[in-house]
Amino acid sequence: MITLDPMSTTVALLFGGRSGEHGISCITAGGILAAIDRTRFDVVAIGITPEGRWVHVSDDPSDWTMVDGRAPEVAADGDEVLLPSSRHRPGERTALRVLREGRVEPLAEIDVVWPLLHGPYGEDGTVQGMLEMLDIPYVGSGVLASATAMDKAATKVALRAAGIECAPGIVVHEDRWADGAGRVLAHLEQHHPRPWFVKPARAGSSLGVSRVEEAAQLEHAMKTAFREDPKVLIEEGLVGREIECGVLAARDGGEPRTTLPGEVKVGADLDFYDYEAKYFGKGTVSIDVPAGLPDGVLEEAREIARRAFGALGLEGLARVDMFVTTDHRVIVNEVNTMPGFTPYSMFPVLWESMGLSYAELIADLVDQAASRRLGQR
């Protein structure tokens, strides 16, 4: 069993996972392992292999960094982590065990789980539901909020119901595409000017996203998106600037806290801010914090981010991505409930600009989770 300080809060970092964002999740974990205040928090590192096996892994940050352009991966050679067989009592720590050489042995008693999982099988309410059933406190939004925000189409329904403008587009399901491609194309040509952005409804980090300039490119773009998700969005490509706003849950019953928005600027060598540009340095990308927009537009974006956070019932943290059109309309693109969290990711950088350091941001989120009531919320 790991020797831990009984006076410290013990956090289980859960990372890796089965989605295409496995490596990004591992890099995020490396950043947090390097920055978390070890005088306040004890850490237990739990990796989920790409096949879905939960294993106890190293908590050395250097084991979870990019090497020669390759993201790290959780290997299956660690001791298998066994979850509790029943819910724990309020106020008590949750005991985790491992299967080691055929024997069940204690691993650690934890206070909070932080699911550092991006994409399906982690950011979408699945892990959150499991933790709810076991009454284990965790960082981030609950089941319904996580599932809704993960599904870009469901997000738009909720936001539009709250009077928040979103990018226009349509939803296409894979089982209807083969027979309905012609009708989809005709509808797009009539109602949605190009370029179109084709994106999986339930994937992140721009995985499976394509920009379509000509109708002949649509078939290939749909196949690319369907590899990630059988549910796909086709959206109008808005002319404007891309901004992102960080949100943290309220303290003491106040309003959700927001950052000044930052702006992502993409060079002429890129069609859009894609997966390779975000994580592997492809193309010319710059980030301005705060965005160089009029004060009134910045404040409107912050208010829209707050409203989106509330409309979706989010908790903990979120990054709200928006477009600002040439006539200064602010339109929500998507909402991320577990945004990239490396030291150089937009979310921590935004909060750093507001005076909240990376380590303080980590502590804020863990403290929120530890104090939040359990059960349906």
MARTI-570347 format. One line per 4 residues: number of its first residue (from 1); for each residue x, y, z of C-alpha. Coordinates in pm, whole numbers, plus 50000, padded with zeros to 5 digits. Example, Ala and Ser with C-alpha at 12.3 -4.5 7.8 and 13.67 -1.06 7.14 Angstrom:
! MARTI-570347
1) 51230:49550:50780 ~ 51367:49894:50714
This chain:
! MARTI-570347
1) 50000:50000:50000 ~ 50119:50352:49921 ~ 50220:50546:50232 ~ 50017:50867:50239
5) 49979:51159:50476 ~ 49643:51118:50657 ~ 49618:51498:50686 ~ 49653:51555:50311
9) 49380:51530:50049 ~ 49448:51224:49836 ~ 49370:51267:49468 ~ 49349:50984:49217
13) 49441:51115:48871 ~ 49265:50903:48611 ~ 49405:50936:48259 ~ 49468:50769:47925
17) 49146:50600:47824 ~ 48994:50439:47519 ~ 48937:50745:47301 ~ 49154:50883:47023
21) 49272:51149:47270 ~ 49453:50895:47489 ~ 49796:51052:47442 ~ 49672:51406:47506
25) 49516:51285:47831 ~ 49853:51138:47936 ~ 50033:51466:47859 ~ 49771:51655:48060
29) 49834:51422:48354 ~ 50207:51484:48325 ~ 50151:51858:48353 ~ 49935:51824:48662
33) 50171:51574:48826 ~ 50452:51827:48783 ~ 50259:52122:48925 ~ 50027:51988:49195
37) 50120:52103:49545 ~ 50255:51786:49707 ~ 50252:51954:50049 ~ 49872:51971:50028
41) 49785:51675:49808 ~ 49893:51315:49786 ~ 49856:51170:49437 ~ 49772:50823:49310
45) 49821:50784:48933 ~ 49580:50547:48759 ~ 49611:50490:48387 ~ 49350:50341:48156
49) 49504:50152:47865 ~ 49368:50198:47511 ~ 49193:49862:47562 ~ 49026:49983:47882
53) 49235:49817:48154 ~ 49283:50024:48473 ~ 49638:50003:48608 ~ 49847:50170:48877
57) 50118:50371:48700 ~ 50409:50600:48775 ~ 50341:50945:48919 ~ 50670:51078:48779
61) 50578:51364:48542 ~ 50872:51284:48313 ~ 50705:50953:48223 ~ 50410:51140:48071
65) 50569:51386:47829 ~ 50597:51403:47452 ~ 50914:51229:47326 ~ 51035:51280:46967
69) 50691:51397:46862 ~ 50518:51092:47009 ~ 50262:51111:47287 ~ 50294:50873:47584
73) 50065:50575:47626 ~ 49947:50378:47927 ~ 50096:50028:47911 ~ 49915:49723:48045
77) 50206:49601:48257 ~ 50108:49778:48582 ~ 49911:49626:48868 ~ 49542:49615:48784
81) 49333:49859:48989 ~ 49019:49713:49146 ~ 48729:49947:49208 ~ 48523:49930:49528
85) 48244:49673:49523 ~ 48002:49905:49700 ~ 47949:50273:49771 ~ 48147:50424:50055
89) 48001:50605:50352 ~ 47990:50985:50345 ~ 48291:51138:50513 ~ 48505:50828:50465
93) 48782:50779:50215 ~ 48742:50531:49931 ~ 48971:50230:49948 ~ 49130:50121:49621
97) 49295:49783:49579 ~ 49520:49625:49319 ~ 49561:49275:49185 ~ 49931:49196:49231
101) 50072:48857:49132 ~ 49735:48692:49185 ~ 49676:48854:49525 ~ 49442:49139:49610
105) 49633:49405:49802 ~ 49543:49756:49926 ~ 49662:50045:49711 ~ 49544:50368:49873
109) 49253:50545:50035 ~ 49145:50840:49822 ~ 48934:51151:49874 ~ 48880:51272:49517
113) 48911:51137:49163 ~ 49012:51370:48880 ~ 48909:51214:48547 ~ 49165:51371:48312
117) 48997:51194:48023 ~ 48922:51363:47693 ~ 48656:51241:47453 ~ 48437:50929:47466
121) 48453:50690:47762 ~ 48565:50961:47999 ~ 48447:51314:47924 ~ 48100:51202:47819
125) 47936:51106:48149 ~ 48034:50739:48147 ~ 48308:50756:48411 ~ 48112:51022:48597
129) 47817:50784:48625 ~ 48037:50510:48766 ~ 48182:50747:49026 ~ 47832:50868:49116
133) 47720:50509:49177 ~ 48015:50460:49413 ~ 47967:50799:49584 ~ 48324:50903:49504
137) 48377:51280:49475 ~ 48529:51387:49144 ~ 48644:51696:48958 ~ 48420:51832:48686
141) 48062:51815:48567 ~ 47805:51548:48645 ~ 47660:51278:48421 ~ 47396:51467:48224
145) 47601:51785:48187 ~ 47907:51589:48071 ~ 47706:51384:47823 ~ 47526:51689:47684
149) 47842:51895:47641 ~ 48024:51602:47479 ~ 47753:51581:47212 ~ 47787:51895:47001
153) 47435:51855:46861 ~ 47280:51819:47208 ~ 47483:52119:47324 ~ 47331:52334:47051
157) 46978:52230:47150 ~ 47039:52328:47513 ~ 47214:52655:47430 ~ 46957:52766:47174
161) 46682:52698:47428 ~ 46865:52943:47655 ~ 46878:53204:47378 ~ 47247:53154:47300
165) 47344:53169:46933 ~ 47534:52871:46790 ~ 47688:52792:46453 ~ 47416:52681:46206
169) 47427:52332:46058 ~ 47270:51987:46043 ~ 47315:51642:46199 ~ 47370:51331:45986
173) 47371:50971:46116 ~ 47589:50711:45949 ~ 47308:50459:45895 ~ 47117:50720:45692
177) 47408:50859:45495 ~ 47439:50588:45229 ~ 47082:50634:45103 ~ 47046:51000:45191
181) 47372:51161:45078 ~ 47208:51328:44781 ~ 46932:51481:44992 ~ 47186:51602:45249
185) 47395:51766:44979 ~ 47091:51932:44821 ~ 46983:52069:45160 ~ 47330:52204:45232
189) 47359:52371:44894 ~ 47023:52541:44941 ~ 47049:52649:45306 ~ 47414:52657:45418
193) 47685:52844:45225 ~ 48029:52686:45197 ~ 48280:52625:45334 ~ 48133:52354:45555
197) 48297:52200:45857 ~ 48229:51830:45900 ~ 48291:51709:46253 ~ 48212:51407:46472
201) 47939:51499:46719 ~ 48115:51334:47014 ~ 48489:51374:46969 ~ 48732:51643:47079
205) 49069:51794:46990 ~ 48944:51842:46631 ~ 48977:51467:46565 ~ 48796:51370:46246
209) 48720:51732:46150 ~ 48745:51842:45786 ~ 48693:52168:45602 ~ 48491:52124:45283
213) 48532:52385:45010 ~ 48375:52189:44723 ~ 48078:51952:44720 ~ 48299:51675:44580
217) 48499:51675:44906 ~ 48199:51598:45124 ~ 48204:51218:45084 ~ 48563:51187:45204
221) 48500:51429:45491 ~ 48201:51225:45606 ~ 48402:50901:45602 ~ 48673:51069:45809
225) 48420:51188:46067 ~ 48233:50856:46077 ~ 48557:50683:46179 ~ 48527:50873:46507
229) 48150:50878:46557 ~ 47839:50751:46374 ~ 47678:51089:46447 ~ 47821:51383:46251
233) 47760:51758:46232 ~ 47794:51961:45915 ~ 47823:52329:46000 ~ 47860:52652:45808
237) 48210:52790:45819 ~ 48166:53123:45992 ~ 48377:53421:45889 ~ 48528:53566:46202
241) 48778:53531:46481 ~ 48814:53232:46714 ~ 48815:53309:47084 ~ 48812:53088:47393
245) 48697:53171:47745 ~ 48778:52978:48062 ~ 48506:52922:48322 ~ 48530:52802:48682
249) 48233:52721:48903 ~ 48112:52985:49143 ~ 48240:53023:49495 ~ 47996:53070:49784
253) 47689:53082:49565 ~ 47810:53357:49334 ~ 47831:53368:48956 ~ 48064:53136:48762
257) 48408:53290:48726 ~ 48537:53368:48377 ~ 48861:53472:48217 ~ 48908:53738:47957
261) 48883:53554:47624 ~ 49197:53456:47437 ~ 49220:53446:47059 ~ 49361:53167:46843
265) 49515:53302:46522 ~ 49578:53052:46243 ~ 49824:53129:45965 ~ 49760:53102:45592
269) 49935:52763:45590 ~ 49645:52604:45783 ~ 49280:52555:45688 ~ 49177:52562:46055
273) 49305:52492:46407 ~ 49321:52113:46371 ~ 49456:51828:46587 ~ 49808:51843:46442
277) 49825:52219:46495 ~ 49696:52196:46852 ~ 49934:51931:46977 ~ 50219:51873:46734
281) 50322:52221:46623 ~ 50193:52193:46268 ~ 50158:52524:46084 ~ 50158:52880:46210
285) 49946:52940:46518 ~ 49958:53225:46767 ~ 49754:53294:47079 ~ 49668:53640:47211
289) 49559:53674:47573 ~ 49346:53873:47603 ~ 49202:53882:47253 ~ 49248:54212:47072
293) 48879:54298:47058 ~ 48676:54592:47192 ~ 48608:54578:47566 ~ 48235:54549:47504
297) 48281:54239:47288 ~ 48513:54079:47545 ~ 48258:54135:47822 ~ 47976:54002:47605
301) 48179:53686:47539 ~ 48239:53640:47912 ~ 47868:53677:47981 ~ 47781:53426:47709
305) 48035:53181:47854 ~ 47874:53219:48198 ~ 47528:53164:48053 ~ 47643:52857:47859
309) 47796:52712:48176 ~ 47464:52756:48354 ~ 47244:52642:48065 ~ 47430:52311:48044
313) 47435:52262:48421 ~ 47814:52244:48428 ~ 48031:52217:48738 ~ 48399:52255:48809
317) 48544:52389:48487 ~ 48480:52445:48119 ~ 48628:52617:47817 ~ 48375:52786:47591
321) 48492:52828:47232 ~ 48328:53105:47031 ~ 48343:53293:46703 ~ 48329:53671:46676
325) 48192:53771:46336 ~ 48295:54078:46141 ~ 47990:54262:46280 ~ 48089:54157:46637
329) 47824:53888:46692 ~ 47946:53630:46944 ~ 47850:53275:46842 ~ 47926:52964:47048
333) 48116:52692:46866 ~ 48147:52427:47138 ~ 48190:52372:47511 ~ 48463:52153:47663
337) 48406:52016:48014 ~ 48761:51880:48047 ~ 48973:52108:47830 ~ 49339:52051:47759
341) 49522:52109:48086 ~ 49892:52104:48007 ~ 50083:52411:48135 ~ 50075:52559:47782
345) 49711:52473:47705 ~ 49474:52763:47655 ~ 49268:52699:47970 ~ 49552:52731:48225
349) 49711:53012:48023 ~ 49385:53208:48040 ~ 49364:53168:48416 ~ 49732:53258:48457
353) 49649:53587:48284 ~ 49384:53646:48553 ~ 49636:53595:48832 ~ 49556:53230:48913
357) 49868:53016:48876 ~ 49867:52663:48735 ~ 49919:52512:49083 ~ 49647:52735:49231
361) 49407:52638:48953 ~ 49468:52269:49026 ~ 49408:52323:49398 ~ 49090:52522:49329
365) 48939:52238:49128 ~ 49032:51965:49377 ~ 48895:52171:49666 ~ 48570:52226:49474
369) 48529:51853:49418 ~ 48607:51762:49779 ~ 48343:52004:49911 ~ 48067:51930:49659
373) 47774:51722:49775 ~ 47744:51369:49642 ~ 47455:51210:49458 ~ 47239:51340:49176
377) 47282:51710:49117
